[in-house]
Amino acid sequence: MKRILISILIVLGVFAAYGQQVPLYSQYMNHPLIINPAFAGYKNYSPLRFSSRQQWVGIEGAPTTQVLSYHGRIGRANFYDNKGYLNNKNKFDDQGNISTSRGAIFSGKEALGAVVYNDHLGPINRAGVQFNYAYHTKLDKIRDRFNRSPNLAFSAAFSLSQFVLDESKLILFDANDPIIDGSKESIFMPDINVGMLMYTDVYFVGLSALNLMQSKIRINGSNSDDNRMMRHYFAVAGYKYETQSDIFIQPTVLVKATEFAPIQVDITARVIAKNLNAGISYRTNNDIVLLLGMKTGKYYFGYSFDYSFGNI
């Protein structure tokens, strides 16, 4: 009976909040490593980012998520000598990659990334860490209409998460139910994610697959195949249009698919003007999302608000 209850909780959690096994945000481009590990190192700088999301505000036990991420090219350390001057042993291309290297351990094409997250839904909590490795190469034989060659990145990531069920937070019909003893049960689960990304400073296209191992959630000795992590598949694409007035328009599309839920699509359009940006997104489960962002110096602040036209 207890195993059946746990299975129902896991399935309800997945259907009630799509993708809750994988932390996801309306501003997913703030933490692209969550949906595709190949985003590690795709910038010419190494961003450190934190996000917090509260879903279904006002409902007790509603999902909350916190994510911290960091990524960057390994070879960046070879850019400068001990005095802080540009290392003349290396030559760089327009993207900041090392094109010629002498005495450098890495070529500048390798990248590392890390994600730490905590995802809470009622009596269920899942926290974990993910380590990314990506390799970037330039497709010199391909040119766009601006004579630019895209970059291609391949990546693999290892994740380790802890799944916790807190029985003390269950509301029982029979307070003296002997099956539920009010304890906490937990398990550690490893998994593997893979991804690829083609990008320039104007556009990007990526594909990824997460939870390839589909680790079983062996709570209370359960060995059922129903209690497991599900494979998630993501396709993402975006393009940045520059207008004549130094204003950029960036449409993006995110497609999410998994085994037990319908395909979901996020269609977003943002307007970027100097250090400010605003946008709107439509999600195919009848959600509308408003996006706001502001950059000041090296810092960026973003806010999003989701409004659902469907039933919870």
C-alpha positions in Angstrom: 0.0 0.0 0.0 2.8 2.4 0.9 4.6 1.7 -2.5 1.3 2.5 -4.3 1.0 5.8 -2.4 4.5 6.8 -3.3 3.9 6.0 -7.0 0.8 8.1 -7.0 2.6 11.0 -5.4 5.4 10.9 -8.0 3.0 10.7 -11.0 0.8 13.5 -9.6 3.8 15.7 -9.1 4.9 15.2 -12.7 1.4 15.9 -14.2 0.6 18.8 -11.8 3.8 20.7 -12.6 5.2 19.7 -16.0 8.9 18.9 -15.9 9.2 19.2 -12.2 11.8 16.4 -12.3 13.9 18.9 -14.2 14.0 22.5 -12.8 12.7 24.9 -15.5 12.0 28.6 -15.7 10.1 31.0 -17.9 13.5 32.7 -18.1 15.2 29.5 -19.1 18.0 31.3 -20.9 19.3 32.6 -17.6 20.2 29.0 -16.8 20.5 27.2 -20.2 22.7 24.5 -18.6 19.5 23.1 -17.1 18.0 22.3 -20.5 21.2 21.7 -22.5 24.7 21.0 -21.1 26.3 22.2 -24.4 25.6 25.8 -23.3 28.7 25.5 -21.1 31.3 27.9 -22.5 29.1 29.4 -25.2 29.7 33.0 -23.9 33.0 34.9 -24.0 32.7 35.4 -20.3 32.0 33.1 -17.3 28.6 34.0 -15.8 27.5 33.1 -12.2 23.7 33.1 -12.0 21.1 32.5 -9.3 17.3 32.1 -9.8 14.4 31.4 -7.6 10.9 30.4 -8.7 7.6 30.1 -6.8 4.8 28.5 -8.6 1.1 28.7 -7.8 1.5 31.5 -5.2 -0.9 31.2 -2.3 -1.3 27.4 -2.5 0.3 25.4 0.4 2.9 22.9 -0.8 3.2 24.5 -4.2 6.4 23.9 -6.2 9.5 26.1 -5.4 12.8 26.0 -7.1 16.3 27.5 -6.6 19.1 27.2 -9.1 22.8 28.3 -9.0 24.9 27.9 -12.2 28.4 28.7 -13.5 30.2 27.9 -16.7 33.2 29.0 -18.7 36.0 28.0 -21.1 38.9 26.1 -19.4 41.6 27.8 -21.6 40.7 31.3 -20.5 43.3 30.9 -17.8 46.0 30.9 -20.5 45.0 34.4 -21.8 47.2 36.3 -19.3 50.6 35.9 -17.8 51.6 36.2 -14.1 51.7 40.0 -14.4 48.2 40.2 -15.8 49.3 41.1 -19.3 47.9 39.3 -22.4 50.0 36.2 -23.0 51.8 36.7 -26.3 52.3 32.9 -26.6 48.7 32.6 -27.7 46.8 34.1 -30.7 43.0 34.5 -30.7 40.3 34.5 -33.2 37.3 37.0 -33.4 35.3 34.8 -30.9 38.1 35.0 -28.3 39.1 31.3 -28.8 42.8 30.4 -28.8 43.7 29.8 -32.5 47.5 29.3 -31.9 48.8 28.0 -28.6 52.3 27.4 -27.3 52.8 25.8 -23.9 49.0 25.9 -23.1 47.4 22.8 -21.6 44.0 23.6 -23.1 43.1 25.0 -26.5 40.3 27.2 -25.3 37.7 24.9 -27.0 37.0 23.0 -23.8 34.5 24.2 -21.2 33.2 23.2 -17.8 30.0 24.1 -16.1 28.1 23.3 -12.9 24.6 23.5 -11.6 23.3 23.2 -8.1 19.5 23.1 -7.6 16.8 22.5 -5.0 13.3 21.6 -6.2 10.5 21.3 -3.6 6.9 20.0 -4.2 4.7 19.3 -1.2 6.1 16.3 0.6 8.7 15.7 -2.1 12.1 17.4 -2.3 14.8 16.8 -4.9 18.2 18.5 -4.6 21.3 17.9 -6.7 24.4 18.9 -8.5 25.3 18.6 -12.2 28.8 18.8 -13.7 29.1 19.7 -17.4 31.9 19.2 -20.0 31.6 20.7 -23.5 33.8 20.9 -26.5 33.5 23.8 -29.0 34.7 23.8 -32.6 34.3 26.3 -35.4 32.6 25.3 -38.6 34.8 27.2 -41.0 33.3 25.8 -44.2 29.9 27.2 -43.3 29.1 30.8 -43.8 25.9 32.8 -43.2 24.8 35.9 -45.1 27.0 38.0 -42.8 30.1 35.8 -43.7 30.1 34.4 -40.2 31.0 30.8 -39.3 28.9 29.1 -36.6 30.3 27.3 -33.6 29.3 23.7 -32.8 29.4 22.3 -29.2 29.0 18.8 -27.9 28.5 18.1 -24.3 27.9 15.4 -21.6 27.0 16.0 -18.0 26.9 13.8 -14.9 24.3 14.6 -12.2 23.7 13.3 -8.7 20.5 14.1 -6.9 18.8 13.3 -3.6 15.1 12.4 -3.7 13.4 12.9 -0.3 9.8 11.9 0.7 8.7 13.6 4.0 5.8 11.5 5.3 5.1 14.0 8.1 3.7 16.4 5.5 1.1 13.9 4.2 -2.5 14.6 5.2 -4.1 11.3 6.1 -7.8 10.2 6.3 -6.8 8.1 9.2 -4.3 9.8 11.6 -3.4 6.4 13.1 -2.6 4.8 9.7 0.1 2.2 10.6 1.5 2.3 7.0 2.6 5.9 7.3 5.0 6.4 10.2 5.9 10.1 9.5 9.5 9.4 8.8 11.7 10.8 6.0 12.9 8.5 3.3 15.6 9.4 0.8 17.7 8.0 -2.0 20.7 9.3 -4.1 20.3 8.9 -7.9 23.0 9.3 -10.5 22.2 10.2 -14.1 23.6 11.4 -17.4 22.6 14.3 -19.7 23.9 15.0 -23.3 23.4 17.9 -25.7 24.6 19.7 -28.8 24.5 23.4 -29.8 25.2 25.4 -32.9 25.5 29.1 -32.3 26.9 32.5 -33.3 26.5 35.8 -31.6 23.2 36.2 -33.5 21.4 32.8 -33.4 21.5 29.4 -31.6 20.0 26.0 -32.1 20.2 23.2 -29.6 19.1 19.6 -28.9 19.4 17.7 -25.6 18.3 14.6 -23.7 18.3 14.5 -19.9 18.0 11.6 -17.4 19.3 9.0 -19.9 19.8 6.4 -17.2 16.2 6.8 -15.9 17.4 6.0 -12.4 14.8 4.2 -10.2 13.5 5.8 -7.1 13.9 3.0 -4.6 11.9 4.4 -1.7 11.0 1.9 1.1 12.5 -1.0 -0.8 10.4 -0.4 -3.9 11.8 -1.9 -7.1 8.9 -0.8 -9.4 9.8 0.5 -12.8 7.0 3.1 -12.3 9.1 4.9 -9.7 11.9 6.3 -11.8 13.2 9.5 -13.4 11.9 10.1 -16.9 13.8 11.1 -19.9 13.3 14.7 -21.0 14.0 16.0 -24.5 14.5 19.7 -25.4 14.9 21.6 -28.6 15.6 25.3 -28.4 16.3 28.0 -31.0 16.6 31.8 -31.0 17.6 34.6 -33.3 18.5 38.2 -32.5 17.3 40.9 -35.0 19.0 44.3 -35.0 16.9 47.3 -36.0 18.3 50.6 -37.3 17.8 52.2 -33.9 20.1 49.9 -31.8 17.1 48.0 -30.6 17.2 44.2 -30.8 14.2 41.8 -31.2 14.9 38.3 -30.0 12.3 35.5 -30.7 13.0 32.1 -29.1 11.3 28.8 -29.1 11.6 26.0 -26.6 10.0 22.5 -27.2 9.8 20.1 -24.2 8.9 16.4 -24.5 8.8 13.5 -22.1 7.2 10.1 -21.9 4.2 10.7 -19.8 3.2 14.3 -20.6 2.1 16.0 -23.8 4.7 18.1 -25.8 4.9 21.6 -24.5 6.1 24.6 -26.5 7.2 28.0 -25.2 7.2 30.8 -27.8 8.9 34.0 -26.6 9.7 37.4 -28.0 11.9 39.9 -26.3 12.8 43.5 -27.1 16.3 44.6 -26.0 17.2 48.2 -25.8 20.6 49.0 -24.3 20.5 47.8 -20.7 16.8 47.1 -20.5 14.7 44.3 -22.0 11.0 43.2 -21.9 9.2 40.4 -23.5 6.1 38.1 -23.5 5.9 34.4 -23.8 3.1 31.9 -24.6 3.1 28.4 -23.4 0.9 25.8 -25.0 -0.7 24.8 -21.7 -2.4 28.2 -21.9 0.1 30.2 -19.9 1.1 33.8 -20.6 4.4 35.0 -19.2 5.6 38.6 -18.8 9.4 39.1 -18.8 11.5 42.0 -17.5 15.2 42.5 -17.3 17.8 45.1 -16.4 21.6 45.2 -16.7 23.7 47.4 -14.6 27.5 47.1 -14.9 28.4 43.4 -14.6 25.1 42.6 -13.0 21.8 41.5 -14.5 18.4 41.3 -12.8 15.4 39.5 -14.3 11.8 39.0 -13.3 9.0 37.0 -14.8 5.3 36.5 -14.0 3.3 33.5 -15.3 -0.5 33.7 -15.6 -2.4 30.6 -16.4 -5.8 30.6 -18.3 -6.3 26.9 -17.6 -7.3 24.9 -14.5 -4.6 23.8 -12.0 
